Amino acid sequence: MTRVAIITGISSGMGRAAALYFKQQGFEVYGGARRVERLTDLREKGIHTQKLDVTDKFSVRQLVDRTVSEQGRIDVLINNAGYGEYGPLEEVPIENAKKQFDVNLFAVGQLTQLVLPVMRRQNSGRIINVSSIGANVYSPLGGWYHATKASLNMWSDVLDSEVKRFGIRSIIIQPGLTKSEWSKIAFENARKNLLDNSPYDELVDKVEKLFSKLGTGATSEDLAQVFYHAATDAHPKRRYYNSVVDHSMVMIARTMPNTYRVVLNKLMK
């Protein structure tokens, strides 16, 4: 039986690498992104692509309907699309904060609601939700982003408690810093969100330097394999991490919040 996966945000980074890796492992892969010009080579490799705006209910409905029409089933949904609306909480427009929640959380819920009836009929399925160690580990400027990922973690856990009885699991992936465009886009947004003569201008420079100091860890290909393990493990875990370092940072932030704050303050100096 052919296994079928839907993956969002496949034009770059982890989503692109995951689409290629799942295809190599024998999955029929469906997915999309807003930047369709980046999908041509994926289509040539046999991945079923289309223009996809995860905040548009008609766009996501089209993706799910096409997948079911052509394959008759959906084994894995990877909610990967997301971004960082960085900026000081005093100055980020609330409209931008709402957009951050629309993309990083509500779009996940909307697509999942469309997929779940199919998975229930099958008595099987995996919902893989790409969160971040930023659901627990925080830095200045990332308030709205961190809020969306913390919310996604809780949402996923509640979903798992509801659908496990149907043979479906809802699982969180928590990547750390990766070799991708994510940080570049986050800090472009941070600067766009600054008001004229903002008192936070220096803070943006400081946080960007902090991210550069920490460097990047996993490649997109590394994370694609983590996604695959979460999707195929016989006994899946609630959380998946790429490295011991990522897991350790989350545990420190959760269990020793004062220690984490002290370390963050030192790194910011």
C-alpha positions as CSV (number, residue, x, y, z in Angstrom):
1,M,0.0,0.0,0.0
2,T,1.3,3.4,-1.0
3,R,1.8,5.8,1.9
4,V,0.6,9.4,1.4
5,A,1.9,12.6,3.0
6,I,0.7,16.2,2.8
7,I,3.5,18.8,3.7
8,T,3.0,22.5,3.8
9,G,5.6,25.2,3.1
10,I,7.7,23.1,0.7
11,S,9.3,25.9,-1.3
12,S,12.4,26.1,1.0
13,G,14.1,24.8,4.2
14,M,12.7,22.0,6.2
15,G,9.5,21.6,4.2
16,R,11.4,21.3,0.9
17,A,13.9,18.8,2.4
18,A,11.1,16.8,3.9
19,A,9.1,16.6,0.6
20,L,12.2,15.2,-1.1
21,Y,13.1,12.8,1.7
22,F,9.6,11.4,2.1
23,K,9.4,10.9,-1.7
24,Q,12.8,9.0,-1.6
25,Q,11.3,6.8,1.1
26,G,8.4,5.8,-1.1
27,F,5.7,8.2,-0.1
28,E,3.4,10.0,-2.5
29,V,3.9,13.6,-1.4
30,Y,1.5,16.4,-1.9
31,G,2.2,20.0,-0.9
32,G,2.5,23.6,-1.8
33,A,3.7,27.0,-1.0
34,R,2.9,30.6,-2.0
35,R,6.1,30.9,-4.1
36,V,5.2,28.5,-6.9
37,E,8.2,29.4,-8.9
38,R,10.3,27.5,-6.4
39,L,8.3,24.3,-6.9
40,T,9.2,23.4,-10.5
41,D,12.1,21.0,-9.7
42,L,10.0,19.3,-6.9
43,R,7.3,18.6,-9.5
44,E,9.8,17.2,-11.9
45,K,10.9,14.7,-9.1
46,G,7.3,13.4,-8.8
47,I,6.1,15.5,-5.9
48,H,2.5,16.7,-6.4
49,T,2.7,20.5,-6.0
50,Q,0.3,23.5,-6.1
51,K,0.0,27.1,-5.0
52,L,-0.9,27.0,-1.4
53,D,-1.8,29.8,1.1
54,V,-2.4,28.0,4.4
55,T,-4.5,30.9,5.7
56,D,-6.9,30.5,2.8
57,K,-9.6,27.9,3.5
58,F,-10.3,27.3,-0.2
59,S,-6.6,26.8,-0.9
60,V,-6.2,24.1,1.8
61,R,-9.5,22.5,0.9
62,Q,-8.2,22.1,-2.7
63,L,-5.0,20.4,-1.5
64,V,-6.9,17.9,0.7
65,D,-9.6,17.2,-1.9
66,R,-7.0,16.6,-4.6
67,T,-5.0,14.3,-2.4
68,V,-8.0,12.2,-1.4
69,S,-9.3,12.1,-5.0
70,E,-6.1,10.9,-6.4
71,Q,-4.8,8.6,-3.6
72,G,-7.9,7.8,-1.5
73,R,-6.0,8.3,1.8
74,I,-3.8,10.5,3.9
75,D,-1.3,8.9,6.2
76,V,0.7,11.9,7.3
77,L,0.1,15.6,7.6
78,I,3.1,17.8,8.3
79,N,2.1,21.3,9.4
80,N,5.4,22.9,8.5
81,A,4.5,26.4,7.1
82,G,5.4,29.2,9.5
83,Y,7.5,32.3,10.0
84,G,8.8,34.7,12.7
85,E,7.1,38.1,13.2
86,Y,9.9,39.5,15.3
87,G,9.9,43.0,16.8
88,P,9.4,44.7,20.2
89,L,6.1,43.9,21.7
90,E,5.4,47.6,22.3
91,E,5.7,48.3,18.6
92,V,4.6,45.2,16.6
93,P,1.2,46.2,15.1
94,I,-1.5,43.9,16.5
95,E,-2.6,43.2,12.9
96,N,0.9,41.6,12.3
97,A,0.5,39.7,15.6
98,K,-2.8,38.3,14.4
99,K,-1.2,37.3,11.1
100,Q,1.5,35.4,13.1
101,F,-1.2,33.4,14.9
102,D,-3.1,32.9,11.6
103,V,-0.2,31.3,9.9
104,N,1.5,29.5,12.8
105,L,-1.5,28.2,14.7
106,F,-5.0,28.8,13.2
107,A,-3.9,27.6,9.7
108,V,-2.6,24.4,11.4
109,G,-6.0,23.9,13.0
110,Q,-7.9,24.5,9.8
111,L,-5.9,22.0,7.7
112,T,-6.0,19.4,10.4
113,Q,-9.8,19.6,10.7
114,L,-10.0,18.8,7.0
115,V,-7.6,15.8,7.3
116,L,-8.9,14.2,10.5
117,P,-12.1,12.7,9.0
118,V,-10.1,10.9,6.4
119,M,-7.7,9.6,9.0
120,R,-10.5,8.5,11.3
121,R,-12.0,6.4,8.4
122,Q,-8.7,4.8,8.0
123,N,-8.2,4.2,11.8
124,S,-4.7,5.6,11.4
125,G,-2.7,8.7,10.7
126,R,0.0,11.1,12.0
127,I,-0.3,14.9,12.5
128,I,3.2,16.3,12.7
129,N,3.3,19.8,14.0
130,V,6.5,21.8,13.5
131,S,6.9,23.9,16.6
132,S,10.3,25.2,17.9
133,I,12.5,25.1,21.0
134,G,11.2,28.7,21.0
135,A,8.0,27.3,22.5
136,N,10.0,27.1,25.7
137,V,13.2,29.0,25.1
138,Y,12.7,32.7,24.5
139,S,14.6,35.8,23.5
140,P,13.7,39.5,23.3
141,L,11.8,40.5,20.1
142,G,10.3,37.1,19.6
143,G,7.2,37.5,21.9
144,W,4.5,36.9,19.4
145,Y,6.4,34.1,17.7
146,H,7.1,32.3,21.0
147,A,3.4,32.7,21.9
148,T,2.3,30.9,18.7
149,K,4.7,28.0,19.3
150,A,3.8,27.6,22.9
151,S,0.1,27.6,21.9
152,L,0.9,25.0,19.1
153,N,2.4,22.7,21.7
154,M,-0.6,22.8,23.9
155,W,-3.0,22.5,21.0
156,S,-1.1,19.4,19.7
157,D,-1.2,17.8,23.1
158,V,-4.9,18.3,23.5
159,L,-5.5,17.0,20.0
160,D,-3.4,13.9,20.7
161,S,-5.6,13.2,23.8
162,E,-8.7,13.4,21.6
163,V,-7.7,11.4,18.5
164,K,-5.4,8.7,19.9
165,R,-8.5,6.5,20.3
166,F,-8.9,6.5,16.6
167,G,-5.4,5.3,15.8
168,I,-4.2,8.9,15.1
169,R,-1.3,10.7,16.8
170,S,-0.5,14.4,17.1
171,I,3.2,15.0,17.5
172,I,5.4,18.0,18.0
173,I,8.8,18.6,16.4
174,Q,10.9,21.2,18.2
175,P,13.9,22.3,16.0
176,G,16.5,24.7,17.3
177,L,18.4,27.1,15.1
178,T,18.8,25.8,11.6
179,K,20.7,26.6,8.5
180,S,17.8,28.3,6.7
181,E,16.3,31.6,5.7
182,W,14.3,31.8,9.0
183,S,16.5,34.1,11.0
184,K,17.0,36.4,8.0
185,I,13.3,36.9,7.5
186,A,12.7,37.2,11.3
187,F,15.1,40.1,11.6
188,E,13.9,41.7,8.5
189,N,10.4,41.7,10.1
190,A,11.9,43.0,13.3
191,R,13.3,46.1,11.6
192,K,10.1,46.6,9.6
193,N,8.2,46.6,12.9
194,L,10.3,49.3,14.5
195,L,8.7,52.8,14.7
196,D,10.7,55.9,13.7
197,N,13.3,56.8,16.3
198,S,12.5,53.6,18.1
199,P,14.1,53.1,21.6
200,Y,14.5,49.4,20.6
201,D,16.7,49.9,17.6
202,E,19.9,48.9,19.5
203,L,18.1,45.9,20.9
204,V,17.4,44.5,17.4
205,D,21.2,44.7,16.7
206,K,22.0,43.0,20.0
207,V,19.6,40.1,19.5
208,E,20.7,39.6,15.9
209,K,24.3,39.4,17.1
210,L,23.2,36.9,19.7
211,F,21.7,34.7,17.1
212,S,24.9,35.0,15.0
213,K,27.0,34.1,18.1
214,L,24.9,31.0,18.8
215,G,25.3,29.9,15.2
216,T,23.2,27.4,13.3
217,G,22.9,23.7,14.1
218,A,20.8,21.4,12.0
219,T,20.5,21.4,8.3
220,S,17.1,21.1,6.6
221,E,18.0,17.6,5.6
222,D,18.7,16.7,9.3
223,L,15.2,17.9,10.2
224,A,13.6,16.0,7.3
225,Q,14.9,12.8,8.9
226,V,13.5,13.8,12.3
227,F,10.1,14.4,10.6
228,Y,10.3,11.0,9.0
229,H,11.0,9.3,12.3
230,A,8.1,11.1,13.9
231,A,5.8,10.0,11.0
232,T,6.9,6.3,11.0
233,D,8.0,5.3,14.5
234,A,6.0,2.3,15.7
235,H,5.7,3.9,19.1
236,P,5.9,7.7,18.5
237,K,6.9,10.2,21.2
238,R,5.1,13.4,22.1
239,R,8.2,15.5,21.3
240,Y,11.0,15.1,18.8
241,Y,14.3,17.0,18.9
242,N,17.2,17.1,16.4
243,S,19.9,17.1,19.1
244,V,20.6,16.6,22.8
245,V,21.5,20.4,23.0
246,D,18.0,21.4,21.7
247,H,16.3,19.1,24.2
248,S,18.5,20.3,27.0
249,M,17.8,23.9,26.3
250,V,14.1,23.2,26.5
251,M,14.4,21.3,29.8
252,I,16.5,24.1,31.4
253,A,13.9,26.7,30.3
254,R,11.0,24.6,31.6
255,T,12.5,23.4,34.9
256,M,14.9,26.2,35.8
257,P,13.4,29.4,34.4
258,N,15.5,31.6,36.6
259,T,18.7,29.9,35.5
260,Y,17.7,30.4,31.9
261,R,17.0,34.1,32.4
262,V,20.4,34.6,34.0
263,V,22.1,32.8,31.1
264,L,20.1,34.8,28.6
265,N,21.1,38.1,30.3
266,K,24.8,37.1,30.2
267,L,24.6,36.2,26.5
268,M,22.9,39.5,25.7
269,K,25.8,41.6,27.2
